[in-house]
């Protein structure tokens, strides 16, 4: 990571935020590492993406192009299948 994600920790360093607690889990400071690897909510999402979701994600991957953003509704529907 190149530390470009505007987490609450970075916003506080820039003087733009006082509360650095993660809004997803309210358990730790919202840093890049926390959001991607430690946050309970993020772990739930990673688990949902990897457990029994290979066929659904394959459908999404085929229709994805790096030149256009993946519609959130398409990802959401693939996860709910």
C-alpha positions in Angstrom: 0.0 0.0 0.0 1.3 3.4 -0.8 -0.6 5.0 2.1 -3.0 6.9 -0.2 -6.3 5.7 1.2 -7.9 8.4 3.3 -8.3 6.6 6.5 -9.2 8.3 9.7 -5.7 8.0 11.0 -4.4 9.8 7.9 -7.1 12.5 8.2 -6.1 13.1 11.8 -2.5 13.5 10.8 -3.6 16.1 8.3 -5.7 17.8 11.0 -9.0 17.0 9.4 -10.4 14.4 11.9 -10.4 14.0 15.6 -12.0 10.6 16.1 -9.9 7.8 14.5 -12.1 4.9 15.6 -13.1 2.5 12.8 -16.8 3.2 11.8 -17.2 -0.5 10.8 -16.3 -2.2 14.0 -15.7 0.6 16.6 -12.8 -1.5 18.1 -9.6 0.0 16.7 -8.1 3.0 14.9 -9.0 3.1 11.2 -5.8 2.5 9.4 -5.2 0.8 6.1 -3.8 -2.3 7.8 -6.8 -2.4 10.1 -9.4 -1.9 7.3 -8.0 -4.7 5.2 -6.7 -7.2 7.7 -7.9 -6.7 11.2 -11.4 -5.2 11.1 -14.2 -7.7 12.0 -16.4 -6.4 9.3 -13.6 -6.7 6.7 -12.9 -10.2 7.8 -16.5 -11.1 7.3 -16.4 -9.7 3.8 -13.2 -11.6 2.9 -14.8 -14.7 4.3 -18.0 -14.2 2.3 -15.9 -13.6 -0.8 -13.9 -16.8 -0.4 -16.4 -19.3 1.2 -18.4 -21.1 -1.5 -18.4 -18.0 -3.7 -16.1 -19.1 -6.4 -18.8 -19.6 -9.1 -20.5 -16.3 -8.3 -17.2 -14.4 -8.4 -16.2 -16.1 -11.7 -19.4 -14.6 -13.2 -18.5 -11.1 -12.0 -14.9 -11.5 -13.1 -15.9 -12.3 -16.7 -17.9 -9.2 -17.0 -15.3 -6.9 -15.3 -13.1 -4.7 -17.3 -10.3 -2.7 -15.7 -11.3 0.2 -18.0 -14.7 0.6 -16.3 -15.6 0.3 -12.6 -17.4 -2.8 -11.4 -21.0 -1.8 -10.5 -21.6 -2.3 -6.8 -25.0 -3.8 -7.5 -23.4 -6.6 -9.6 -20.9 -7.5 -6.9 -23.7 -7.4 -4.2 -25.9 -9.7 -6.3 -23.0 -12.1 -6.8 -22.3 -12.2 -3.1 -26.0 -12.9 -2.3 -26.3 -15.9 -4.6 
